Amino acid sequence: MTLTVVILTKNEGRHIERALESVAQVASNCYVVDSGSTDGTVEIAQSKGAIVLHNPWVNYASQFNWALAQLPKDTDWVFRLDADEVITLELEEEIRGKLPVVPPHICGIFVSRRIHFLGCPIRWGGVFPVQVLRIFRHGYAHCENRWMDEHIVSQGGSIKISGEIIDDNHNSLTWWTDKHNSYASREVVDILNQEYNFTPIETIASLRGGQQASIKRWIKEKVYSRLPCGFRALMYFLYRYIFRLGFLDGRAGTDFHFLQGFWYRYLVDAKLREVKVHMKSSGVDVTDAISAVLGIEVSSAQSKKATQLASEPHAR
């Protein structure tokens, strides 16, 4: 039973060696799909035995689905791992012990994911650990076609195993805020797509099945999205920081809950307003406004490619 780890990279020289070493005992092979690193990421990955592929970046979903299409047809299981993540010894043991005996009807495996922010674990606020589908049978799952907050969609049954993935990024706070500024623009594209339907929409939102990610997405799309812009960001922060005891995470936790729970969510709302104001004042359609305001080109070719990769069956 083989397990192939897939990691997407761009300038992850600070993290890639650690990520590859953390899965060395469970991975049959590792594929690193790079989109133009200039910091030695490729060389480090190759030195650790990874197979490095190159592909231009559009968004995470299209890049990951492209990577799946490059894997050998005899690949059994795939493990999606981010470059700044590592797995715990408990998860390593669970994978080694349980993966070979997973029943045939099970196609996806959920694991828990936690985050460290500025070197400190985030334990409160009701956001971690989060259950994510990261291990799946090749050919029976894909990454949902979204610009932000994408999840793996499995075609069969699923199970949960213990052990955790730890997201522990060592970059600076300036890097973090720059990244989330970009994330905010991408999330606005998804929000506008829900309203204007300019590209195929895919979502895991559901109250059925009891999956944590599906329930959270449903609440976000059906409840949170209908609250007043700006106000909803404040309410979400207060919910996390006060009612879910986020203040117990200390100084680093306060920074995290404020920046990720309020600043980021407010930034999404502000950018959403900016795009809609531009549409109204300039008389352009939504995709032209996205291009002018956010600098994101939502081309039909990109959407068609992402949709095709997401729905394409893989021969086994």
N, C-alpha and C positions, 0 to 999 in steps of 0.2 A: 504494500500500500504506500504510494508515493504522496508526498506533500510538497507542493511548489509554493514558495513565498514570492509575492509580487510587491515591489516597492517602487513608487514613483518618486523621482528626484529632480531637483534643480538647485544646485549650490547647497548640498547637504553634507559637505565635507566634515562638518563638526559632529554629525550624528551617524552617518551611514555605517561606519565600522562597528559602532556599538549595537546598532539594530541587527546587522548581519550576525554578529557574534551571539546575540541573545537567542537566535533561532537555529544556531548551528547544529544543535543536537536533535532537532526534529525535522529540519528541512532536507528533502532529497536534493533539491536545487533551489537557487534563488535567482529571480529575474529582476534586474534593476532597469526601469524604463526612464531614460533621462531626456530632458527637454532643453539642453543647452547649458549645462554646468560649466563654470570656468574656474572652480576653486579646488579641483582635484577629486571631486566626487567620483567620477568615472574610474580614475586610476585606483582609488582606494577600494572601490567595489570589486574591480577586477582582481586586485591583490588578495581579496578575501574569497575568491572563487566564484563570484557572482557572474551570471551571463548578462551583459549590458546591451540593451537595445536603445535606439534613438528614434524619437518621434516628436514633431512640433506640437506645442501645447495649444489646446483650445479651452478645455476645462477638465476637471478631474474625471467626470463620468466618461467622456469620450476617450480620454487617455487610458483609463483603466480598462474599458471595454476593448480598446485596440490591443492592449497588452494581453487580454484573455484570448483574443483571436490569434496571437502569435505562439501560444503554448502548444507543445506537442499533443497530438490527438490521444496519446496513451496516458496523459496526465490524469491522476486519480482525484486528488484534492488540491484546492488552492487556498492560500492564506493571505488575505490582504493586510499588509502592515505599512504604516507610515514610517518615514525615515527617522522621525524623532521619537519613535516608540520602541519599547522593549517589552519582552514577556517575562513574567515571573517564573521562578522555578516550579511553583505549583501548577501553573498552566502548562509548562513543559512536560511535567509528569503526567498530567491529564491527557495531553495530546498523544504522548507515547503509549499510554495504557489503554485509552478508549477509542482512538481513531481506527485501529484495525478491526474493531468489533462493532462498529456502528451498523445498525440494521440497514438493508438496501433501500428502504423507503425514505430514509433520512437523507436530505440533500444539503442542509445547512446547520451550522453549529454557532450558537450565540456564546460570547464570552463577555466578561465584565471589563470595562475600560475606566481608568482613573486618570486624573491629570495632576501634574505638579506645576506650580506657577512660581516663577522666580526662585526655584529650588525648594519650594514648600508644598507638601501635599494638600490638596483641597478636599476636606472631609465633610464639610457642612454645606448648607444652601440647597440641599435636595436635588443636586444635579449629577453627583457621582456617588457610586459607580453607575454607569449607564450600560445597559445590555446592547451589544452590537453584533450583528451577524458578520463574522470575519472569516470563517472557515466554511468552504462549500465544495460540493462535487463539481468538477470541471464539466462545463456543458449544461449545467442545471441551474445556473444563476448568472446574474449580470448586475452592473451598477445602474441604478435608476437614472434616467436622462434628465438631469437638473444642473443648474449652474452652481448651486450651493447646498450644503447639508445633505449630500447624496448618501444613500444606503444601498447595501446589497439586497437584491430581490431574489429569493430562492423559489424554484418551481416545485419543490417537494416539501416533505415534513422537516421539522427542525427540533433540535434539542439544545439544552444549556449545559455547559460544563463549568467547573470551578476554575480558579486561577484567573489572573488578570493581565491585561495589557496596561502598561504605564506610559502615558504621554508626558515626556520630560524634556521639553525643549530648552536648550542652553543659550539661545540667542537673547539679545538685549530687549528691553521693553520698547525701545524705538522700533526694532524689527517687528515686534508683536503688534504694535499699533498700526504700523504700515500694512502688515498682513491683514489685519481686521478692517482697515479702511478698504482694501481690495475686496475682502469678503462681503462687506456691506453693499458694495456696488453689485456684486454677483447675486446677492440675495434680493436686491431690488428687481433684477431681471426676472427672477422666479416669481416674485409677487405680481409684477406686471403681466407676466405670462398667464398667471391664474385669472387675471381680469380680462386680458385682451386675446389670449389664446393664439399667439403668433408663431409658436412652435409646438410640437406634440408634447402634451403634459403627461408626466408619470409621477405617481406619488404612492407611498406606502401607507398613507393616512387611513386608519381603520380602528374601530373599537372592538372588532372581532379578533379572536385568537389570543388576546391578552398580551401581545408583544409590546414591550415598553416603548420602543422607537415608533411603532405605528400609532399608539395612543397619543404620545407627545406630538407627533406630526398632525394628528386629527385636531387636537386642542389648538395647536398653532394656527392651522388653516381655517378652522370653523369657529373658534372662539376668540383667540387673541387678535386675529386679523380684522375682526369687526369692532374692536375697541378703538377709541379715538387715538390718532397718531400722537406720539410724544407722551401722552398720559399713560398709555399702556406700558411704555418702557419704564416709567417711574413705578408703576404698580408691580411690575415684574421684579424690579430690584428690591422693593420693600418686602415682597413675598419671600424672596431668597434670603435677604440679609437679616430681616427681623423674624418673620414667622418660621423660616426654616433654619434659623440660627447661624447664618453665614458669618456673623461677627465673631463666632468662636474660632474661625480660621486664622485669627491674628491679623497683623499688618498686611502681610502678603495676601491673605484672604480678602481683606477689605479692598485692596487694590483690584484683585481679580473680580470680585462680585460687582464692584462699581463699574469697572471698565467693560467687562463682558456682559454683565446683566443690565446695566443702564446705558453707559456711553455708546456701546456698540449698537444696541437696539434703538436708541434715539438717533444715532447716525443713519441707520437704515431708514427710519421714518423721514428724516430730513432730506435724504437723497431721493426718496420716493416723491416727496412734495416737489423737489427741484425738477425732476423729470416731468411731472404733470403740469407744472407751471410753464415749462418750456414748450410742451405740446400745445397748451392753450394760447400762449403768446405768439408762437411762431407758426402755428397751424400745420405742424408736421405730424406724421404718424408716430406710433410708439417706438418702433425700431429705430427710426431716424433720431428721435429724442434720446434714446438710450445711447446711441453712438455719439451724439453731440455733447451730452451731459456727463455720461459715465465713461466714455471712451471704449465701450464694448461693442464689437460688431457681431450682431446676431444675424448671421447670413443664413439663407436657406440651405446652402451647401453644407455648412457646419451642422445645422439641425438635422438634415437628411443623413449625414454621416453618423452622427451620434445615435439617431434612432435606429439606423440599420445595424450598427454594431451591437446595440442593446437587445435587439430582437432576433439576431442571427443565430440559428441553432448551430451548435458545435458538434461535429461528428465524433463518435466515440469508437 
